Amino acid sequence: MSNMTAVIGAGQMGSGIAQVFATAGFKVSIYDISSQILYKSKTRMEYSLARLAEKGHLEEPVEAIIGRVKFVEKMDDLADSQIFIESAFESFDIKTNILYKLAQYLSEDSYVASNTSSLSITSLSQMLPYPDKFIGFHFMNPPPIMQLVEVIRGYHTSDETYNYFWNLAKQLGKYPIYSKNAPGFVLNRVLIPMINEAIYALYENISTAEHIDEALKLGANHPIGPLALADLIGLDTVLAILKTLQKELGEKNKYKPCPLLEEYVEKGFLGRKSKKGFYEYDDIAMISRKVTRKER
């Protein structure tokens, strides 16, 4: 496999995906239109790698891994890549616009994937000249830590492309699972409604955020509570996935976003990325501080 990879989108997920590829020995160009976002991406990556090094989880020095990553503001700088991973915000319009622009840099030898967590791979593939080389390649957050990758075939995805990405996931040290091209795929079809129900429990004053999270951690053996997990995913992303499930599955009540979730997103309380959601966070370490309902 070629080790030239492009990651489009330098947010929380894109940065993590670029780090995963670089750690596995790939040369990576991570692209974003914002120099500020790219700076945050590099800072986030350096911090994450330093933490992993402290725990003895890296086989190379941090400098060697980060040295394989280029942070670029021009899409032209991605032209030499063979693997393209789109990791922009969970919006069909945003993603299709990126894929449409990316099309000019692709050849028959290129492989393209979307890190979408809920959108149709078949629909997204319509923007590309070689839809048979396009697939869903969905990492979990945070990508450097979480082992799961969902591999989602669109209608046009070839067997060769599917096998390529299945083996690529293993090369990256991940555990791939197959998912049909259905709204939310496997994980989010189950997870996001559970998170929404936890938000309803907070909205209806059934308990505090801390106790709701402890209930799932201690009562269901979850490693992180649903509200803390929502902050990690991003409340705007949780809301976007719920709206996709609601629209595509035609069950408006079952997937109706909790009003508290919509309120928080409207206020800009997006979780860790904005330093405030159901909890508050510092700049880099993202360590949560308990926040009472009155503080919100």
Helices and strands as residue ranges (DSSP letters): E 4-8, H 12-23, E 27-31, H 35-54, H 62-66, E 69-72, G 75-78, E 83-86, H 92-102, G 103-105, E 111-114, H 121-124, G 125-127, G 131-133, E 134-139, E 148-152, H 159-171, E 175-179, H 187-203, H 209-219, H 226-233, H 235-249, H 259-267, G 272-274, E 280-281, E 288-289, G 293-295
